[in-house]
Amino acid sequence: MQIIHDFKIPVKKYSELGQNNNFPHPEECPHCHDKLHKHGFYHRYVITIDGKCFWILIRRYKCQHCGKTVSILPAFLFPKFQRSLNYIICCMKEYLLQKKLILYKQAVYFYLHRFT
């Protein structure tokens, strides 16, 4: 499961801070309501609207009772996507309002389908 959290910093700053980001600690497991314990990090890539690629760390927590993990996903990401949320929204907006493709057609159609 992923919990979306707004760190109120841009992608570049988040990437630079790495493990030193101010990660929230969820009060309880969303599945069984027991305590969560830190369970390391995993990394993801983020592609921003200006075409830059950043390597970022995502904090994970694990429930000792049910064994499920929870990740804290920054608000500038959309679950399971590499492109930043701003990039995805900009691509859809350009296509819908001006019929202009920033990405290849299949990607824009995929994003439109996912959001509807």
N, C-alpha and C positions, 0 to 999 in steps of 0.2 A: 504494500500500500504506500501511496505517496501523499504527503501533506505539503500543500503549497504554502510557501512563506515569502513575504516581501521583505527582502534584506535592505531595501531602499538605497542600493548602490548599483552602479552600472556593471555590466558583464566584465569589463576589463578589471575593475577594482576587485570584484568577487574572485576572479581568477588569480590575481596577484596575492590576495590574502590567503588563499588556499585553506589550510586547516585552522587558520587564525580568524576565520569569519565568526561572527557572533551567532552561532547556531542555537536555535531554541531547543529546549528539552521538553518534549511532550509529557504532560502530567501522567498519562496512563495509556495503556494499549487500547487502540480503537476496537480491537476484536474481543478481548476478554476483560479489559479494564484493570489489568495488573500493572506493575511497574515496568518501565522500559529501561534498558541499559544500553550504553553506547556500544556500537558494534562495528566501528571502523568507518571507512569511506569507500566509495567507488567513484570512478571518473567517467565523465561524459565530455563530448565535444559540443561546442555551441558555435553556430555560424551566425554572425550578426548581419544587419542590413547592409553594412558597408563591405561585406564579403570577407571579413576577418574571422579566423577560426581560433577559438580559445579552448583550452583544456581546463576543466573545472572539477572540483571535488564535491560529491554529494554525501552528506552525513547520513549514516544509518543507525538505527536503534533496533534492538531485538528484545522481545518479551521472553522472560525466563519461564513463564508459565505455559504459554501456548506455542512458543517457538517461532512466531511470525515476526517478520521484519517490517520496519517503517522507515521511509526515507524522507528527508526534508528537501523538497525541490524548490529552487528559487523561482519567484514569480515571473521572471523573464523567460522561463522555459515552458514548453507545453509538453506534457508527458509523452514519451516515446518519439519525440521529434528532435532532430539536431538543430534545425533553424530556430532562431529566437522567436518569441511570440510576436514582437514588433515586425520582424521580417515577414512572417506568415501573414499577418494582418495587412501589411503594406502591399504584398503581392496580390491578395484577394481584392483589396480596395482598388488598385490600379486596373485590374482586369474588369471588375464590375462597373466602375465609373468611366473608364477611358478605353476599355478593350485593349489595354496594353499589357503585354506579357513581360514580367521581370524574370521569371523562371520559365522552364519549359512547360508546355501546355498540360501534360499529364499531372505534374506536381500541383499546379494551380487547381485543376479539377479535383484532385485528391483532397486538397485542403478544403475546398468549397463543400465537397461531399461530407467530409468529417465534421465540419461546423454545422451543417444542416442536419 
